[in-house]
């Protein structure tokens, strides 16, 4: 089972992971809390 890894846009810290859905080909974007930045930032799916 593959995972989607989300990285913070500011500090590039990889904070979150989600199970991959095989039928979607778009990159996941979510606004999540970053522990390093200590605030809510945009998290993007890594390659």
Order of alpha helices (4+ residues) and beta strands (2+ residues): beta-beta-beta-beta
